[in-house]
Amino acid sequence: MKSLPLIALLLPVAVFAADADYTLVIKDHHFQPAELTVPAGKKIKLQVENRDPSPEEFESHPLNREKVIAGNSRITIYIGPLDAGRYPFFGDFNQATAQGVIVAK
């Protein structure tokens, strides 16, 4: 029975474990890269780094994600596993320029 508490501590980590890490950078109100290719069927850890002094938002209706990234900071978003396809995202504060797509292959 002593191992039961240890297993309970490991469960939350397993839920958020990702198969791979990817990074998006926000610079001059643009996402870089604008198209990010990830493997289909795998959970990913997406780091979004905002290098602008103003806040931006990572928003994607197909991915069901909406997160504000403060200026000069970074957030982590867990996504997937995704079916093969294209998943657009945008920055809600600069929609004209902050646009991109995650492509799952």
Secondary structure as UniProt FT lines:
FT   HELIX           3..16
FT   STRAND          20..27
FT   TURN            28..29
FT   STRAND          30..32
FT   STRAND          35..38
FT   TURN            40..41
FT   STRAND          44..50
FT   STRAND          56..60
FT   TURN            61..64
FT   STRAND          65..69
FT   TURN            71..72
FT   STRAND          73..79
FT   STRAND          85..90
FT   HELIX           92..94
FT   TURN            95..97
FT   STRAND          99..104
//
